[in-house]
Amino acid sequence: MRDDDNLTAERPTFVTHLECAATGETYPADQVHNLSRAGKPLLVRYDLDGVRRALSKDALARRPPDLWRYRELLPVRRTQDIVSLGEAVTPLVRLPKLAQQLGGGELIVKDEGRLPTGSFKARGLVMAVSMAKALGIKHMAMPTNGNAGAALAAYASRCGIKTTIFCPEDTPEVNVSEIALQGAAVYRVNGLIDDCGKIVAEGKAKVGWFDTSTLKEPYRIEGKKTMGLELAEQLGWDVPDVILYPTGGGTGLIGMWKAFAELEAIGFIGKKRPRMVAVQASGCAPMVRAYEQGVEHAERWEDAHTIAAGIRVPQAVGDFLILRAVRESGGFAIAVDDDAISAGLDEVAREEGFLMCPEGAVTYAAYKAALADGRIRRDERAMLFNCATGLKYPLPPQRRTLDRHQPIDFARL
Ligand SMILES: Cc1ncc(COP(=O)(O)O)c(C=O)c1O
């Protein structure tokens, strides 16, 4: 087996059509699409019986460990359109010490910080850009809280597509710099991500940019879906009892839910599903409010603020899909405040040597809260998502110094 087998071997593809997630109206595959005529996300549909016949667990086990091993369940038709930066299978890291201290069940982190550009946004954008290349798109634009823009810039530059990217003015410096270094035109905007989204929509109408906003483009979700495919395979074709997902636009949560349905349809897993928990910050929790009110759509969250910048999304076009997955799975939505997020980040780093990103720490803080109030049981196997490397974020300065010319009191060090 060559290491680049998944990127070079032609494999059969099974996309049949796209479908409006709200109305079920169908759309042809292999054409440029944004939202459906009803203004809702489009989902990619496959001939799953065909996949079932073409793909076995054994054949899969022999492929190199990257995202493209799931080719039969992905939309890219021709190998030549794959734009890859090495989308490695991300590890499951256990937190045994904290699980024991908290008196919980097995606690696992899927560490998405190992992906190109240091975040799970690579999964969605590698797919969106590969499809854009296949469909001849020349100029992509995006509103972003940082990580998605970085991934878009990287993949698009790699295959010669122009990118224009807008982020809220207080987006972490590292994100704005990496976006610019990776070849995009990037602008800070005095507003939030949905304000940036309006600029992209206007540019689409006026100069024909392709709108790559979360869920306004059908293929990012297919890339994010691979988190669900991967974790099921890593657990020996089983799923955890609970998944805690830091929810902004919610692509990953919706994508994983889709992945489990497809895996069942091709006979790789049974009926068991994880309870899907949408985790938000209490300074921006539109999904939690909508979940608690029992409504299908979430109202915009005003004055959104949180240290977990990636999930500062006041309004999500896929709100009804997030809420549907949470409810169908028997999960729930929960918010934690910034103090709990910071404390969680410190605790996991100190106790387990695992530096999470703030959005990852949101899931740990939520796990603690839900274990304490009984919403997660002590015998449940829980999976947290650390969606980006903690090293991308500003870290508190450490000021201890030592004068090597003075006698050192080793007993006090
Ligand atoms: C680190 C991190 N975590 C979580 C999210 C939220 O992801 P999603 O849009 O799939 O809800 C983002 C999005 O920007 C992010 O950058």
The ligand as a Gaussian input file, in Angstrom:
#p B3LYP/6-31G(d) Opt

LIG

0 1
 C      -12.255000      25.737000      17.159000
 C      -13.686000      25.727000      16.733000
 N      -14.572000      24.967000      17.392000
 C      -15.873000      24.911000      17.030000
 C      -16.371000      25.647000      15.986000
 C      -17.832000      25.524000      15.615000
 O      -17.996000      24.647000      14.537000
 P      -19.380000      24.476000      13.783000
 O      -19.506000      25.610000      12.831000
 O      -19.308000      23.134000      13.085000
 O      -20.478000      24.479000      14.797000
 C      -15.500000      26.462000      15.275000
 C      -15.995000      27.277000      14.153000
 O      -15.428000      28.300000      13.783000
 C      -14.123000      26.517000      15.654000
 O      -13.240000      27.279000      14.980000

